[in-house]
Amino acid sequence: MTEHYVRDFQTFASNGAAGAPAWLREIREGAIARFAELGFPTMKQEEWRFTSVAPIAETRFTLAPAAHSPLPAPAEVERLQLGAGPRLVFVDGGYVRGLSSLAGLPNGVYAGSLAAALQAGPSGELARAHLTRLAHWRDSAFAALNTAFLADGAFVHVPAGCVLAQPLEVVCVATAGGSDGPKVAHPRGLIVVERGAQAVVVETFASLGDGVHWTNAVSEVVVGEGARVEYYRVQREGRRGYHVATTQSRQERDSYLGLHAITLGGTLARHDITTVLDGTGAELILNGLYVLGGSQHADHHTVIDHARPHCASHEFFNGVLAERAHGVFTGRIIVRPGAQRTDSKQTNNNLLLSTEARADSQPQLEIHADDVKCTHGSTVGPLDPTALYYLQSRGLSPETARSLLTYGFAAEILGRMRSADLRDRLDRLVRAELA
């Protein structure tokens, strides 16, 4: 099932990708070899025992031709954008300058095509220093496949001391349908926020059309010493789409990262999130919300790695599951030897709105230090009948009471987001999905 991807890579490598720097060509070749060695994961592997990727492995996806992909109308891009600030637009992984807008970005900030940055001087050296350093493609077949086909992507560099006044949005659009069969795109993102800088970055994944497609995304986020970053990731692709994602971050001393993952779309979605607190005094807020219906399946795997002492992390994931939807959460907290005075909390709550909905939750702790404060927990169940009875006793109809409690369950996660404008827009998206 991997052979045709290897053949597609050979075609890719001998065409336009042949002009890449030698170091990148070497990484690509190593990545495709690793993908062929690993193969697609199966449910016999512990990390995948609740999620079958057979529908992806058994479908003949071909590489989406980013240079010739149909483009969304400007009005459609504006609809997908969560705010009104600067934006980068990518279609099937390729940068579209004509639909992007960089007005309002401070001097010194680079936001644009990764491929273009790699051809430049200082920007290219910075991108090279961080690209593929965080995303462990040797351990993941999907990350390896993305790295093998790495051609373009979003590169955001916020220099030391710089403050972005508005959120910067990266809109990744996948094209679906077409006469030549299902397509796969491999979007890539690299975000580097240097010492003392502040930024809000939003990644939105959406699709054109309702055909079968596959998005295989990788994002790497570097948060420098004393930097403060809010990173939002919104997946709202079509119900016939497959979405596999790897997000990996590293934080330096006294930094702050708020990472917010929202999953609304796709028939099968898997998101692996790995965060490393690699500097004393680093703080992480990790929020997640998945709202699923029909036969949707979403699997979130998170790893919070406390590598240094005096760090704090607080993780909250909520899932709303209706009809035959299936939600999976596996969260792992690692406290390394010497990471004393760690403060870490992990919670996963799942709300089942039907008897056919299902949730599997596995919070985990791995602690190698003795002076720590770590907790974890999870819940799975229907709406509280006592709360329903109370609301109905105050004159609400059963439908209104259920709707109000369900929205409140989702809004708990939205309320933990610091950006009021983004929170309000996401609130409208979630309300529409719940309706």
Secondary structure, DSSP 8 states (H G I E B T S, - for coil): --HHHHHHHHHHHHTGGGGS-HHHHHHHHHHHHHHHHH-S--TTSGGGTT---HHHHTS--EE--GGG-----HHHHHHH-SSSS-EEEEETTEE-GGG-B-TT--TT-EEEEHHHHHTSSHHHHHHHHHTTTSS-TTT-HHHHHHHHT----EEEEE-TT-B-SS-EEEEEEEE---TT--EEE--EEEEEE-TT-EEEEEEEEEEESSS-EEEEEEEEEEE-TT-EEEEEEEE---TTEEEEEEEEEEE-TT-EEEEEEEE---SEEEEEEEEEE-STT-EEEEEEEEEE-TT-EEEEEEEEEE-SSS-EEEEEEEEEE-TT-EEEEEEEEEE-TT-TTEEEEEEEEEEE-SSS-EEEEEEEEEE--SSEEEEEEEEEE---HHHHHHHHHTT--HHHHHHHHHHHHHHHHHTT-S-HHHHHHHHHHHHHHH-
